[in-house]
Amino acid sequence: MRMKVNGVELYVETVGNPADPPVLLVGVTTLSWPDELCAALSGRYVVRYDLRDAGQSTFVDPDAPGYDLRDLVTDASELLVALDLGRTHVVGIGVGGFIAQLVALDHPDQVASLTLVSTRPVAPGPVDADLPDHAPEMMAQLFGRPEPDWTDRESVVDHMTGLARLTSGSRGFDERDVRAAAGSVFDRAERTAKAQRASQMGSMFAAIDGRPRWRERLGGITAPTLVVHGDEDPFFPLGNGAALAAEIPGATLLTLPGIGRGLPRVTWPAVVDALLRHTS
């Protein structure tokens, strides 16, 4: 379904019984959270959505967005109101973790708990001196690869599969899952280069304004917080998750051995168990 919030239309999907505790999953698109993973969160009312300029939400121009990071935070906050969810368990992955942190900071009354997956405490751009940046060898390989034809499904799926090989860690790469996910994202988004790049890679985050900083405010997060991070993540290395867990009062760090970015299928038993306990 499409819902109008904050002057835009967001594509939203729900899984489960609305009477159960609500969980908002924040990624780039709904497919940042696989169907089977959502279904495994039994006893929870799971809500996931496409960010603006991604998937099937309002699309204008992700390369020159007329909004900033705080607008994306307001989108999430207003979506919780529009769905009448009340206090909600908020889970953010990757760049969605920026949004999740700021919802917890700026709208604390809406957040029952916070979970941060494969993310960091600073916006896109240069990192703080004490935080590990993107692994140089990974970045060299990533930017040394030719761009795919973003309008061609096979080219995009091949490209995203190659990217996953670079970032999944020694235990996390599942080619079948990666190819299926990339194909599903392609099929749901507009068949233009900009729409595909944004939906597959969250490219709008390279252009949006993430200011002001929020790391210095992390001590003000009052929601119970779980940080989940792979110990082989080359994009946002583990030190970023460790910093979040250290600076958010009472936060717990769940480290995933042999895992890079995200939540590949091999992590689901441990992560689902942790999420169900955290959102009870």
PyMOL commands that set and color helices and strands:
alter all, ss='L'
color gray80, all
select helices_A, chain A and resi 30-32+35-40+69-82+96-106+108-110+136-144+153-167+169-172+175-188+193-201+203-206+215-220+238-247+265-278
alter helices_A, ss='H'
color red, helices_A
select strands_A, chain A and resi 2-5+8-15+22-26+45-49+88-93+111-117+225-230+252-256
alter strands_A, ss='S'
color yellow, strands_A
deselect
rebuild
show_as cartoon
